[in-house]
Every structure is written in C-alpha cells, then in structure tokens.
Amino acid sequence: MKFKASHPSALTKVAAPQRRARQPTESVAANTAGGMTAIPDNDGPAKTAVAPSRQGKKAIGGFFDPAVSRQLKQLGIDQDKPVQELLREAINDFFQKHGKSPIA
C-alpha cells in the first residue's frame, strides 16, 4: 500500500497499481535489415535483438571512480581504439601475467 496526502496533516491509503502478466509470444521476429535476431526468454523480461557480434558473448563490468572512465576513454581517443579493444588488451595482459592463455 502507498499513502496519499490529501491534506498535509492527513494520509490516506492508496492501492498500488496492478501489473498485467506478460503474454508469451508465438514466434521470434528477425530484423534482417539490421542483422539482428530476437531471443525468446520465457523466464524473464522480453529480450530484444542481439547483434551478431554479441551472440555467444558475456558482458563483464565493474564500478569505478568516474576518473577511471574518463582516463580509459581518453586512452581510446589517443590510440584511436574503442574502449572494448582497450579492455580486451588489459584482460589478456592480466591472463598472461597469471599464466593463462590470452582468450579475450
């Protein structure tokens, strides 16, 4: 329940809006112009199209100080490389440092 103030000194209970259940789709649509395909998922929210370059990939992330983001972006500009490529290089260096194959 939520509360609604009709007057600064009075609060009234107000029912929260009800959500409708998502209906499962019968088919998966493909957007051939963009080269992207929708992925069906019956256990969670609807997923949208996935670029072919991201199929079979897993996102990795972390939370850092904003200065880290700015510096990484600036290195990308300086080297004319996307941040994705800089991260790939850093991860592969880390793997090699610890005796693992550079597979990123």
N, C-alpha and C positions, 0 to 999 in steps of 0.2 A: 504494500500500500504506500502511496505517496500522500503528502499533505499539501493542501492548497490554502493559501491565506486569502480569505475574502475580506478580511479586515486585519490590520496589523496585530491586533491582540487576539484574533481567533483563527484557529487552524481547523480545516475540515478534511476528513479522509477522502481521497480520490482514488478510484481503482486504476491500476496501471493498464495501459492498452494491451489487448491480447494480440499475440503474433499468430499469423496463419502458418501452417506447416507447408514446407516447400514440396511441390508436386514433382515426382521423378519424371525425367524426360524420356521419351520413347527412343530417340535416336541422337546421335552425336553429329553436330554440324561441322563441316570443314570449310575454312575460309581459304580457298585455293589462291586467291589473288595475293594474299599476304604470306602464303606458305605456312600457315599455322593451323593446328588441329585442336579442337576442344577435347578435354579429357573427362570421361564420366567419373563421377565420385558419388556413391550413394550414402556414404557415411559422414559427409561433412558439407560445408557450403559449396555452392556451384563453383567449379573451376572454369576459368576462361582459356582461351587459346594459348598454346605454348609454342614459342619459336623453335624451329628445328635445331638451332644451335644450343638450346637449353634442354632438349629432350635427353633423358637419362642422366642429367646433372643434378647436383645437390647444392643448395645455397649454404654458404658459411658466412657468419657475421659476428660482430662484437661491438661493444660500446666503448668509445674512446673520447678523449677530450676533443673539442672542435678544432683545436690547433693541429691535431694529428690528421684530420680530414683535409684541412687546408694545405698542409705540407705535402700530403700524398697527391692531391690534385695538382699542386704546383710542380711536383716532380714529373707528373704525367704531361703537363704542358711543356716543361723544359725538355723532355725526352721525346715528345710527340708520340706518346703511347697512352692508351686508355688505362684507367685505374685497374681494370680487370687484369691486364697484362702485367702491371707492376706487382699486383698481389700474387699472380701465378709465379713470377720470378722469386718473390720473397718466400713463398711457401716451398718451392723447390729447393732454394738455398737452405731453408730450415730442415727439410727432409735429408739433404746430403750431409749437413752438419751432424745429424744424428744417425748416420749410417743407413739411411733409407733411400730407395730409388726415387728420382725426381719424376713423379707421375702426374703432377698438377697441370 
